[in-house]
């Protein structure tokens, strides 16, 4: 028995295969774009339809990938699709890395992770996101509500980091990696958030600093040594400069023992 649906389905498959083999657009029959199966006009129509559909799903709070589940808060995908996308991204990135290709666009880039063009795009995107977050009073790195960091040397206030990202920023400088910020937090908790030298209260974004007991200028090998760090106020750190702990304490004793000086 003749089935019109089956006939049209088979006809469409055959026509698409013939056009593809001839380098023509499988939809309209015009000349296809290089390495593509459709012409520029049909490709642009597809992109426009997809964008309109995704905008509609985003407005409804639905995952734009599966179009079924509710999107996670702060994301455009549901939890299963986020996990699937992450796995796929890692898989493609590992393959391209082994082949010496850019993680983002796939063109050859030697030993670099990304090509120069994609690196420039990433830098510009990160810079724009950080500026927008600062304007909105959010952490420049993660987007969470930021604390106000007072730059005492300059006397200006600005929102820069949240509690955790501020410690990560300091960890990158003090320990060589933002992943070790827990070490700094442990030191602060152990001393009760008090200055190692004066006992003053330490406040993130206000007076918190970390001192190298053996100064880096004289002991560069101890720059990222956790045992060489103690929390203190930035004023004390500025006074200590390139002195060792013992040298600084001896100087402080001389100042305190000078009978000619009186605190007014």
Secondary structure by P-SEA (a helix, b strand, c coil): cccaaaaaaaaaaaaaaaaaaacccccccccccccccccaaaaaaaaaaaaaaaaaaaaaccccccccccccccccccaaaaaaaaaaaaaaaaaaaaaccccccccccccccccaaaaaaaaaaaaaaaaaaaaacccccccccccccccccccbbbbcccaaaaaaaaaaaaccccccaaaaaaaaaaacccccccccccccccbbbbbcccccccccccccccccbbbbcaaaaaaaccccaaaaaaaaaaaaaccccccc
